[in-house]
Every structure is written in structure tokens, then in C-alpha cells.
Amino acid sequence: MFAFIALALVVVVVIRRFKGEPLRARDLFGPPVVLVGIGAYGLVKDVHPVGADLAWVLAGAVVGLLLGALRGLTPRLFVRDGHLWQRYTVWTLLVWAASAAVNAGLGALTTSEELRPMTLSIGVSLLGEALALGLRARTTGAPFAPEGGSSLLDRIR
């Protein structure tokens, strides 16, 4: 059930970002950190990976982080109303599709579906994107959008 909710939130985020939205640090980093935390907690609590299983989880996380970072290079950053905005591009969509294919392939290779929890996979990928996009944003010299009542996290609450 939680995986469905996480997937639905990702769809909402993607749609909003294709339309263009203010780039807020809390919206950029909050959801990935929460998803990674939930996914890692479930993995440690329920699966207890050790040895080769732990190596598999870490390798999957590195791949997800790198694919997310690649995706973080594709959104268009621009200044509107004195602060940064972002808009996904066709390249972003292509990298999303490639990431999904790679993750499906990794999932097919794993010995247990429990070693690739969807919340952890999505969270790590979004964290890679956030890190790359955040670094790009800082190099522009323009400020992040101010935190306000219209952020994604505020609407979820």
C-alpha cells in the first residue's frame, strides 16, 4: 500500500515539474530523505540484509543515485519572480524511462524482491536528482524559492 502511495506522489511531482514550479530546497530534499528513511528502515527491520545481499542493496543504491544525478542534469533552471524555478524537459522523461528500465533489470536479477523496496529505490533516485539539481541551482547564484504555504509538503499535510 505504501509503495502505491509513494508512486502516486512521484507521479504528482513529475506532472508539477513538467509544468514548471518554484525550486524550494525543502521540496527538493524533503521527499527523497523521507522515502530513503522509510525504505531503509523497512529493509533493516524486515529483511536484515548481510553479506552478498547487503552488497546487492548497496550496488542498487549506487546505480539509483547515479541515474538520479543524471536526471538532475536535465531540468531547465530559470529565474522568475527573483528566485529559481525548474521545469522538466523531454530529456528528463527519457532519463526517467531509462532509469525505470535499468531498475527493472536490476529487479529481475535480484534473488529477492524484498532487497529492492520501491520506497528506497525511488528515494535514492530522487536524492541523486536533488543533489545534482541542488548543485546546479547553487552555481546560478540565484536564490531558492522562499518556503511558503504552497509547497508540496504543506499540501500533503
C-alpha positions as CSV (number, residue, x, y, z in Angstrom):
1,M,0.0,0.0,0.0
2,F,2.8,2.4,0.9
3,A,4.6,1.7,-2.4
4,F,1.4,2.7,-4.2
5,I,1.2,6.0,-2.3
6,A,4.9,6.7,-2.9
7,L,4.4,6.0,-6.6
8,A,1.4,8.3,-6.7
9,L,3.4,11.1,-5.1
10,V,6.1,10.7,-7.6
11,V,3.6,11.0,-10.5
12,V,2.2,14.2,-8.9
13,V,5.8,15.6,-8.5
14,V,6.7,14.8,-12.1
15,I,3.5,16.4,-13.5
16,R,4.0,19.5,-11.5
17,R,7.7,19.7,-12.5
18,F,6.8,19.4,-16.2
19,K,4.5,22.4,-15.8
20,G,7.3,24.3,-14.0
21,E,7.4,25.2,-10.3
22,P,9.5,27.2,-7.9
23,L,12.6,25.4,-6.8
24,R,12.4,25.1,-3.0
25,A,15.1,23.4,-1.0
26,R,12.6,21.7,1.3
27,D,10.6,20.2,-1.6
28,L,13.8,19.2,-3.4
29,F,15.4,17.3,-0.5
30,G,12.5,16.5,1.9
31,P,10.6,13.8,-0.1
32,P,13.8,11.8,-1.0
33,V,15.1,11.9,2.5
34,V,11.8,10.6,3.9
35,L,11.5,7.9,1.3
36,V,15.1,6.7,1.8
37,G,14.5,6.7,5.5
38,I,11.3,4.6,5.2
39,G,12.8,2.3,2.7
40,A,16.0,1.7,4.7
41,Y,14.0,1.2,7.9
42,G,11.8,-1.4,6.3
43,L,14.8,-3.1,4.8
44,V,16.7,-3.3,8.1
45,K,13.6,-4.2,10.2
46,D,12.1,-6.8,7.9
47,V,14.9,-8.2,5.7
48,H,18.2,-7.9,7.6
49,P,20.5,-8.0,4.6
50,V,24.0,-9.2,5.2
51,G,26.9,-10.3,3.0
52,A,26.0,-10.6,-0.6
53,D,22.5,-9.3,0.0
54,L,23.9,-6.2,1.6
55,A,26.3,-5.7,-1.3
56,W,23.4,-6.1,-3.8
57,V,21.4,-3.4,-1.9
58,L,24.4,-1.0,-1.9
59,A,25.1,-1.6,-5.6
60,G,21.4,-0.9,-6.4
61,A,21.5,2.2,-4.3
62,V,24.7,3.5,-6.1
63,V,23.1,2.8,-9.5
64,G,19.9,4.6,-8.4
65,L,21.9,7.6,-7.1
66,L,23.9,7.9,-10.3
67,L,20.8,7.6,-12.5
68,G,19.0,10.2,-10.4
69,A,22.0,12.5,-10.6
70,L,22.0,12.1,-14.4
71,R,18.3,13.1,-14.3
72,G,19.2,16.1,-12.2
73,L,21.2,17.5,-15.1
74,T,18.2,17.6,-17.4
75,P,15.6,20.0,-15.9
76,R,15.6,23.6,-17.1
77,L,16.5,26.1,-14.3
78,F,15.4,29.7,-14.7
79,V,14.7,32.8,-12.6
80,R,11.2,34.0,-12.2
81,D,10.0,36.5,-9.5
82,G,13.5,36.8,-8.2
83,H,14.1,33.1,-7.4
84,L,14.8,29.8,-9.1
85,W,12.2,27.7,-10.9
86,Q,12.6,24.4,-12.5
87,R,10.9,22.7,-15.4
88,Y,11.4,19.1,-16.6
89,T,12.3,18.6,-20.2
90,V,11.9,15.8,-22.7
91,W,15.4,14.7,-21.7
92,T,14.2,14.3,-18.1
93,L,11.4,12.0,-19.3
94,L,13.9,9.9,-21.3
95,V,16.2,9.5,-18.3
96,W,13.2,8.6,-16.2
97,A,12.4,5.9,-18.7
98,A,16.0,4.6,-18.9
99,S,16.1,4.6,-15.1
100,A,12.9,2.6,-14.9
101,A,14.3,0.1,-17.4
102,V,17.6,-0.3,-15.6
103,N,15.8,-0.7,-12.2
104,A,13.5,-3.3,-13.8
105,G,16.6,-5.2,-15.0
106,L,18.2,-5.0,-11.6
107,G,15.0,-6.2,-10.0
108,A,14.9,-9.2,-12.3
109,L,18.5,-10.1,-11.3
110,T,17.9,-9.9,-7.6
111,T,17.2,-13.1,-5.7
112,S,14.5,-11.4,-3.5
113,E,12.1,-8.6,-4.3
114,E,12.5,-7.6,-0.6
115,L,16.0,-6.5,-1.4
116,R,14.7,-3.7,-3.7
117,P,12.0,-1.9,-1.8
118,M,10.2,0.5,-4.1
119,T,10.3,3.3,-1.5
120,L,14.1,3.0,-1.1
121,S,14.7,2.8,-4.9
122,I,12.5,5.9,-5.6
123,G,14.0,7.8,-2.7
124,V,17.6,7.1,-3.7
125,S,16.9,8.1,-7.2
126,L,15.2,11.3,-6.2
127,L,18.0,12.0,-3.8
128,G,20.5,11.7,-6.7
129,E,18.4,14.1,-8.7
130,A,18.1,16.5,-5.8
131,L,21.9,16.6,-5.2
132,A,22.7,17.3,-8.9
133,L,19.9,19.8,-9.2
134,G,20.8,21.5,-5.9
135,L,24.4,21.8,-7.0
136,R,23.3,23.3,-10.4
137,A,21.0,25.7,-8.6
138,R,23.8,26.9,-6.3
139,T,26.0,27.7,-9.3
140,T,23.4,30.0,-10.8
141,G,23.8,32.5,-7.9
142,A,20.0,32.9,-7.7
143,P,18.2,32.0,-4.5
144,F,16.0,29.0,-4.0
145,A,12.3,30.0,-3.9
146,P,11.1,31.0,-0.5
147,E,9.4,28.4,1.7
148,G,5.7,29.1,1.9
149,G,2.3,27.6,2.3
150,S,2.2,26.4,-1.3
151,S,5.0,23.8,-1.0
152,L,4.3,20.2,-1.9
153,L,5.0,19.0,1.7
154,D,2.5,21.6,3.0
155,R,-0.2,20.4,0.6
156,I,0.4,16.7,1.7
157,R,-0.1,17.6,5.3
